Structures are given as C-alpha cells and as structure tokens.
C-alpha cells in the first residue's frame, strides 16, 4: 500500500525526530502516538477514511473543529 506524504512524514517524526532530535523518552513517544490513534479513529468513524489515506489536504480547520467536538461529545474527553 502506498503511503501519503503525511503518513511518511509522521513515521519520520516518530522514528527519527522525537527519539533522536528531541531525545524524548519512550513514554512520551507512546503518549504522542496515543493521540494520533485517537485522531485516526475519528477519521475512520466520522470521515470514513482509513488512517493510511489521510493526507495534508484532509487536515482542514473544519476537520479539527469537528474532531474536538467529537472528542468532547462522543468520547467524553
């Protein structure tokens, strides 16, 4: 399966930037990953799009507004 530019850069962020450049602990990296897992769940449930298909064009202010509302109303965060 072909990765989008967003997914390629996100992988680099987790595999290289956080551990090597920022020297983040594994707990911090896991915490950040949990946030993206929740974001991917939102995209699957509400946008009908698998996580590996998300690209920068999908990341609009409206999507983030809806994501925040989804977390508050449906996930109770």
HELIX and SHEET records of a PDB file:
HELIX    1   1 UNK A    5  UNK A   12  1                                   8    
HELIX    2   2 UNK A   13  UNK A   21  3                                   9    
HELIX    3   3 UNK A   26  UNK A   42  1                                  17    
HELIX    4   4 UNK A   43  UNK A   47  3                                   5    
HELIX    5   5 UNK A   51  UNK A   53  5                                   3    
HELIX    6   6 UNK A   56  UNK A   58  5                                   3    
HELIX    7   7 UNK A   61  UNK A   73  1                                  13    
END                                                                             
